[in-house]
Amino acid sequence: MQYISDRKRAQGLGAGHAGTHHHWVMMISSALLLVLVPLFVFTFGIGLGGSYEEVLAYFGRPFPAIVSALTLVVVTLHCKAEADEAIIDYVPGVPGKLALVAVAALAYVLIAAGLFALVKLAL
């Protein structure tokens, strides 16, 4: 039995020793999404409804392509971080570790496929 005060027990980063880092990562990605999502909606909306050649020309310009790529990457990594936290909290042992690997693999495959499609569209 340990005889430590409530203050000593509460000091630090918590049981996982990563809560503060996760909080700041999520706050920063949320702030980025607050800017990127409306920018993406307006940028994507302008390119919507054109012919195939017009859409190719539109996404061939740097600004729409960069906004789309940044939005894809930040949204996917934000969702991956939240899924990781849910898995860590609720899935113990080996199945949890396998689920973490599967979520990471899915996230990075989605990013790679999306960026590949965007580069193919832009070039």
ChimeraX attribute file (.defattr): number of C-alpha atoms within 10 A of each C-alpha:
attribute: neighborCount
match mode: 1-to-1
recipient: residues
	/A:1	3
	/A:2	4
	/A:3	7
	/A:4	8
	/A:5	8
	/A:6	8
	/A:7	8
	/A:8	9
	/A:9	10
	/A:10	10
	/A:11	8
	/A:12	12
	/A:13	11
	/A:14	11
	/A:15	8
	/A:16	9
	/A:17	10
	/A:18	11
	/A:19	14
	/A:20	13
	/A:21	11
	/A:22	13
	/A:23	10
	/A:24	11
	/A:25	14
	/A:26	17
	/A:27	13
	/A:28	12
	/A:29	16
	/A:30	15
	/A:31	11
	/A:32	15
	/A:33	18
	/A:34	11
	/A:35	11
	/A:36	20
	/A:37	18
	/A:38	12
	/A:39	16
	/A:40	21
	/A:41	12
	/A:42	13
	/A:43	18
	/A:44	17
	/A:45	10
	/A:46	13
	/A:47	16
	/A:48	12
	/A:49	9
	/A:50	11
	/A:51	10
	/A:52	9
	/A:53	8
	/A:54	13
	/A:55	17
	/A:56	16
	/A:57	14
	/A:58	21
	/A:59	21
	/A:60	17
	/A:61	12
	/A:62	11
	/A:63	12
	/A:64	19
	/A:65	21
	/A:66	14
	/A:67	17
	/A:68	22
	/A:69	18
	/A:70	17
	/A:71	20
	/A:72	19
	/A:73	17
	/A:74	18
	/A:75	18
	/A:76	16
	/A:77	18
	/A:78	19
	/A:79	15
	/A:80	19
	/A:81	17
	/A:82	13
	/A:83	16
	/A:84	18
	/A:85	15
	/A:86	13
	/A:87	18
	/A:88	16
	/A:89	11
	/A:90	8
	/A:91	15
	/A:92	10
	/A:93	8
	/A:94	9
	/A:95	11
	/A:96	17
	/A:97	15
	/A:98	13
	/A:99	16
	/A:100	20
	/A:101	13
	/A:102	11
	/A:103	18
	/A:104	17
	/A:105	13
	/A:106	14
	/A:107	20
	/A:108	15
	/A:109	12
	/A:110	15
	/A:111	19
	/A:112	14
	/A:113	12
	/A:114	16
	/A:115	18
	/A:116	13
	/A:117	12
	/A:118	17
	/A:119	14
	/A:120	11
	/A:121	15
	/A:122	17
	/A:123	11
